Amino acid sequence: MSNTLFTSESVTEGHPDKIADQISDAVLDHMLAKDPGSRVACETLVTTGLALVAGEVTTEGYVHLPDVVRGTLQRIGYTNSAFGIDAMTCAVLTNIDQQSPDIAMGVDTGGAGDQGMMFGYASDETEELMPATIHYAHALTKRLADVRRNGEVPWLRPDGKAQVTIEYDGDRVARIHTVVVSTQHDPDIRQEDLVSTVASKVVAAALPPDLYDEDSCVLHINPTGRFVIGGPHGDAGLTGRKIIVDTYGGVGRHGGGAFSGKDATKVDRSAAYAARWAAKNVVAAGLAKRCEIQLAYAIGVAEPVSVRIRSFGTGEVPDDVLSDAVSKVFDFRPKSIIETLGLRSPIFTPTAAYGHFGRVPERKVPPMGEEVAQFFSWELDDRVDDLKTAVGG
């Protein structure tokens, strides 16, 4: 097989679309903290000096939305009007209505909150069982945020992007072929200083030396030469516009539904998490090197209308056997997914930057209060033995 290239992108928490995602998920989390039964569909728009929150909500709790918006912007780092939006002084507009009772009729009985198809994916390319391209792209953007926050590179501003192109020898990761980093910065930094600093303190620090060779890798850092105007001042941001960044970086397929701002009765979110959970367990069990799972639902109906698995020829058993095993081991009814993965807890804001998948499951205290159920529970490989038994292994 010939060598091929594949590229994935990530963006920092200060990217305008990611700001919108984080505000939407912060609204969701604050409502779940007050009322775990909250049903939330929250969309956010951010632009110069303005954040607009709209959507439909059913909840018994009260949340002061401007405080949530301002707190999110402050946490990200938008605390200076020179950045185009200031957490303390920006305008915050809200337009929240009650969710449709027509949808509630189906959800109340345990059915899916919408129709549609969702995909989960796992690959043995990395320890996290994620595609290598998106894994390392996230590593770069997270490193950009870390060196900005800890003061190591104080002239960085919150907005930024990274791309990683990997060269594959057949299906094997051979090397990192090209890296692109574009980062917002203060206006008085010289381009040559920016390039050398980002190359050493971000790129070289974030990427594994066995895959990244600075002498052979093609490196583009701020290729336009200047990136001062960024964030919501440079581009308007909207919830749900980074669904490929949120998932698998373009590897595998996507059902089209965004995650942020939606409670778990929306199968766009919960079923996508469950599909990743199942796919990861298939690969962790050694039953396939790559696994893609599709789930599909009808609104108001609990059982998925279809479950399909593809192992791309890497399976230890045929795909139909894997599908039967997964259907036996995992309960894909929305109510079961929510209960098993603890999706009524305020755990979603951390998912809204640097990907919803490939993260380490952990217990932690969210911004709004006491310790809650396990974050990233869909990353647990806790059904490995059950799957092996189900396929007769």
N, C-alpha and C positions, 0 to 999 in steps of 0.2 A: 504494500500500500504506500502511496506517495504522502509526503508531508503536507499538512494543511494548516491553515490559520483560522482562529476564531477569536472574536473580540466581545467583551462585556464592559458595561459602564456602571459606575456608581456615582452618587452625588453626596455632598456633605449635608449635615443637618441645617446649614444656613442657606441651602439652595431654596429658592422661592416656593417650588412645589413641595419640597419636604417641610418647609415651615407650615404650609397649609395642612399637610398630613398630620404633623405633630399637634397642631391646634385642634384638629378634628378628633384625634385620639385622646387628647387631654380632656376635651369636653366629655367624651364617652367615659373616660376613667372617673372623672369627678362625679358623674351621674351614677355610675355603678357603685361608687363608694357610698353614696347616699341611699341608693336603692338598687340592689343586685338584679332586680327584675326589670330595670330600665330597658326600653327599646329605643334605640338611637340611630338616626341616619343624618349625619352632620357633615355639611360641606363648608369649606372655607376658601375665600379668595383674599389674597394679600397683594397690595401694590404700594406705591409710594405713599407713606404716611397713613395707610388705611388697612384695616382687617375687617372683613365682612363674613359673618357666620350665619348660615341659613340651614334649614332642614326640618325634619319632622321627629318629634320626640314624644314618648309616653313614659312618664316617671312620677314617682311619689316624692322625690327629693327636689330640693331647690339648689341651683348652682348659679352663682353670679358670673355670667359668661365673660364680661370684660376683664375680671380678675384672672380668669383662666387664660385668656388670650395674652394679656400683658405678662403673666408669669412665664408662659411658654417662650415668648419673644426674649424676655430677660435671660432665661436659662440658656437659650441658643447663643446669645451674645449681641443681640440688637439693642444696644443701650446708648447709642449715639446717633443724633439726627443726621450726622454726616454719612451714615450708612444707608440713608434713605427711609428708614423706619426706626422709630425709637419706642421701646416698650412703654415708657412712661407718658409719652405725649401723643402717640398716634391715635387716630380716630378708630373707634370700635363700633361697628354697626351689627345688630343681630335681628334676625327674622326667623323665629322658631314657631312652628305650628305643631298640632297634634297629629300623630300617625293615623293612617287610614284604618277605620274599623273593619273594612273589607279584608285587609291583609291579616288583621288580628284574628279573624275567625279561623283561619287555617293554622296560624302560629300557636294559638292557645291550645290546640289539640295535639301539639307536638310536630306539626308539619313544617316544611321548609318555608322560609320567609320570602322566597322568590324562586322562579325557575332559572335554569341555566346549567352550564357545565364548568367544572373546576378540575385543575390538574395539580398533581403532586409529582415531585421528581427527586431522585437521589442518584448519586454516582460515587464510585470509590476513588475518584481523582484526588480527594483530600480527606484528612482525618474526620472532618465534619460531614463527610459524604455529600458535599456540594460540588458543582462544577468549578474547576480551578479558576476560570476567567473571572467570574463574579466574586469568588472568595477573595482573590487578591485585589480586585478593584475596590471592594469594601475595606480591605486592610489599608489601602492608600488613603481613602477619604477619612477613615477613622483616625489615622495617624495625623492627617492635616488638622483635624479638630483637636487632637490631643496636644500637639505642639503649640497650637494657638492658645489653648486654655491654660497650659502649665507655664506659659511665658517663655518657652524655649525659642519660639519665633514670634515675637510680639507684634510684628507688623503685618501678620496675616489677618484677614477679615473673614467673616463666617462663610461666605459663599465659595463653592468649589466643586470640581468634577474630576474624575479620573477614569481612564480606560486602560484595560490590559488586553493585549493580544498575545495569545499563546500559540506556539507551534506544536502541532501534534505529529508524532510519528505513528501513523495508523491511529489507534485509539489511545496511545500512550502520550502523556504530557512530556514533551521533550525540553522546552525552555520557554522563558518569557521573551517574546520576540520584539514587542513594541509597548511602550508605556507613554500615555498622554496624561498630563496633569495641568489643569487650569485652575488657579487659585486667586481669589480676590485679595488685594493687598493695599497697604497705605500708599499714597501717591508719591512719596519721596524715596522709594526704594529703587535702586538701579536694577535694570533687567539682568545684568550679569551676576549681581549678588543674589537676586531672587533665584535664578536658575541653579547656582551652585549650592545654595542653602537647601532648596527643596530636593535637589538630587541627593544630597548627603543625609539630611535629617528626616526626610520623608520617604523617598523612594528606596534608597539603600537600607534604611532602617526597617521598612515595612515588608520587604520582599525577601524570600528565602534565597540565600547565596547559591544553593545548588541549582536554582532555576534562573536567577537573575545575574547576568554578567554585564557590568556597566560598560565594558569595552565592546561587546557585540550587540547589546540591546539598543534598539532605536528609541531615543528619548526625546519627547517634545514637552517642554515645560513653558506654559503661557506662550504658545506659539504666535499669538497676535502681538505680543510685546507689552501689553498693558491690560490690566483687569482691575480697575479701581471702582467703577460703578457696577454694583452687583446686587444680589438679593432682590427684594421686591422693588427696589428703585430701578434695577436693570431690566427686570422682566416681572410681569404679574405671575403669581403662583396660584395653583388650584389643587385642591385635594384630588388624588387619584390619577395624576398624570405620570407617575413613575412606577407603573405596575411591573415593568420588566426589571427595573432596579430592585423592586420589592421582592421579586421571586428568584428566578434562576438565570438572569442575565441574557435571556434569549435562547438558552439551551432548553430543549423540550418545548411544549406548547403552553398557551395561556388561554383561559376561558374568557377573558375580557373584563372580568369584574375586579374593581379595586377593593381594598381592605379598610383603609383608615376611616374612622368616623362611624363605622357600622358595628352594632352589637352582634353577638354570635348567633342570634336567630337568623341572621342573613347568611345563607350558605355560601355566598361569595367569599366570606371570610372563614367561617367555621369548617366548611367542607374542604376548602383549600388547605387549611391546617391539618385536617384529618388525612387528606390524601398525601401530604408530605410525611406525616407520621407513619403511615402505612408503607410508603415507598422506602423511607429510611430504614425501617425494620426489615424489609425484604433484602436490602443490600447489606445491612449489618449482620443478617443471618447467613450471608454467603450464598443466598439463593440466586443472586444476579449481581453483575457488576454495575449495571445501570437499570433503573426502573422508573417508568412513567405510569402513573395511575390517573385515569379519568373517572370522575363521578358526575352524574347528571341528575337533576331534580325537577319535579313539578311543584309549583307553588301550592302549599297546603297539604302536600303528601309527604309522609315521613320517610318511607323507604326510597332510596335512590332508584331512578328508572333504569340506570345502567351503571355497571362497574367494569372497567376494562383496564388490563395491564399490558404494557409492552416492555420487554426486556432487551429489545434490539439485538437478539441473538446471543445475549450474554447469560441467559438463564440456565440454571442447573437442571431445571425441569421445564416442560412446555408452558407457554404463557397462560393457557387455559387452566392448567393445574395451579399456577400461581394465583390466578383470579379466584378460583374456588377457595384456596387456602386463605387468602386475604378476606374474602367475604365471610368465612367462618370465624376468623379471629377478631375482626374489627366490626363494630356496630356503627354503621354510617348514618343512622337516624340522627337528625339535628339535636334532639333533646339528649341523646346518649353522648354525642360528641361534646356538647356543652358541659355535661356533668362529669364525664371522664377526664377532660382536659382542664377543668376548672375555669371555664370561660365566662363565668358571671362575676369574676373578680376584676378589680381595676388594674389590669396587667398590660395594657395595650400601648401606652405612650412609648415605651422603649422599643417597640417594633417599628415605629414610624420613621426611623433613620437607620441606615446600614443594613437593611434587609430583615425580612420576617423569618428567614430560615438560615440554618447553619450556625445558630447561636447556642451558647451553653445553657442548659436548663439550670435555674437557680431560684432560691427563695430570697426575696429582698423586700425592702420597704419602698413603696412607690412615693412620689412627691406629695401625695395628699394624706399620708397617714401610716397606720400600723401595717405590719407584715401581712402579706396576702398569699394566696395560693401560688404555686410554682410558676414562675415566668418561663415562657418558651417550653411548656410541657409537651408540645407536639414534637420536640426534638429528642424525647426519650426513646431509647431503643429497648423498650421493656416488653416487647411481644416476640422477641427473637425465638425463644424456645417454643412458644405456641405455634409459630409459623413452621418451624422445622417439624414439629409433630404433625401439623395439618397436611404437610406434603409427604409424610411418611418417612421423614429423615430421622 
